[in-house]
């Protein structure tokens, strides 16, 4: 099981999380304590990021930055698109 090291941060303690978790400064992590276990719940952060990504893709659509199926076949057909 991976470990996190508790560090002193000012007058408090905290930990550095691995980059692969996709956490950013200011993210709020939900947690619950079950006996001696502290369970971190990253689901709300992942949902927030998914929403941001979807909204960003709609911005591209509104700006006309999209192509249709036929254009995709022409541009990427040599890679197997449309087969």
C-alpha positions, 0 to 999 in steps of 0.5 A, a space after each residue: 500500500 502506498 504511503 504518504 509522509 506527514 509534514 509540518 506546514 507552518 503551524 499545521 501538518 499536511 502531506 504531499 500527494 502524488 501527481 498522478 492523483 491529479 490534485 491541484 492547489 485549492 482542491 477540496 478533498 472529501 474524507 471520512 474517518 472509520 475507526 483508525 482509517 481516514 478515507 479520502 474521496 476524490 470523486 467530487 474532484 473528478 466530476 468537477 474536472 469532467 464538467 470543466 472538460 465538457 464545457 471547454 469542448 462546447 466552447 470549441 463547438 460554439 467557435 466553429 472549431 469542429 469538423 464533420 464525419 466526412 472531413 474526419 475520414 479525409 484527414 484521418 482515413 490513413 490511420 483507419 478512421 471510418 473503416 
